[in-house]
Amino acid sequence: MPKRRGFSWKRTLGVTKLKRDIGRKTGLPWTKSGRKRKIKREIKRGCGIPFLIALIMLLLLIFMIIIL
């Protein structure tokens, strides 16, 4: 028997798919835990500074789009 999920406005309006698509296109995870994992992994590789700059710029851009 398949698991049934409850009703979700975010799924209905497509917010979940939009977040997933943005994450796949940019390569940046949308969830807080995913971002933390990726940041730790990038810092260990030694390319943390350019990655963090790109991440901050992307988050600012998304924030500006949402606000405006």
C-alpha positions as CSV (number, residue, x, y, z in Angstrom):
1,M,0.0,0.0,0.0
2,P,1.6,3.4,-1.0
3,K,2.2,6.1,1.6
4,R,-0.3,8.9,1.3
5,R,0.7,12.5,2.0
6,G,-1.5,15.1,3.4
7,F,-2.7,18.1,1.4
8,S,-0.1,20.7,0.7
9,W,-0.7,24.2,-0.7
10,K,3.0,24.4,-1.7
11,R,2.8,21.2,-3.7
12,T,-0.5,22.3,-5.3
13,L,0.8,25.7,-6.3
14,G,4.1,24.3,-7.6
15,V,6.4,25.9,-5.0
16,T,8.1,22.6,-4.2
17,K,8.8,21.9,-7.9
18,L,10.2,25.4,-8.4
19,K,12.6,25.0,-5.5
20,R,13.7,21.6,-6.7
21,D,14.2,23.0,-10.3
22,I,16.2,26.0,-9.0
23,G,18.4,23.7,-6.9
24,R,19.1,21.4,-9.9
25,K,19.9,24.2,-12.3
26,T,22.2,26.1,-10.0
27,G,23.7,23.1,-8.2
28,L,22.8,24.8,-4.9
29,P,20.6,22.8,-2.5
30,W,17.5,24.6,-1.2
31,T,17.2,23.0,2.2
32,K,19.1,24.3,5.2
33,S,20.8,21.0,5.9
34,G,21.7,20.6,2.2
35,R,23.3,24.0,2.1
36,K,25.3,23.2,5.2
37,R,26.5,19.9,3.8
38,K,27.5,21.5,0.5
39,I,29.4,24.4,2.2
40,K,31.3,22.0,4.4
41,R,32.2,19.8,1.4
42,E,33.3,22.9,-0.6
43,I,35.4,24.3,2.2
44,K,37.2,20.9,2.6
45,R,38.0,20.9,-1.1
46,G,39.6,24.3,-0.8
47,C,37.3,26.3,-3.1
48,G,35.0,27.6,-0.3
49,I,35.5,31.3,-0.8
50,P,34.3,31.5,-4.5
51,F,31.4,29.2,-3.6
52,L,30.3,31.2,-0.6
53,I,30.4,34.4,-2.7
54,A,28.3,32.8,-5.4
55,L,25.9,31.4,-2.8
56,I,25.4,34.8,-1.2
57,M,24.9,36.5,-4.5
58,L,22.3,33.9,-5.6
59,L,20.4,34.1,-2.3
60,L,20.4,37.9,-2.6
61,L,19.0,37.7,-6.1
62,I,16.3,35.3,-5.1
63,F,15.4,37.5,-2.1
64,M,15.2,40.6,-4.4
65,I,12.9,38.7,-6.9
66,I,10.6,37.6,-4.1
67,I,10.4,41.0,-2.5
68,L,9.9,42.9,-5.7
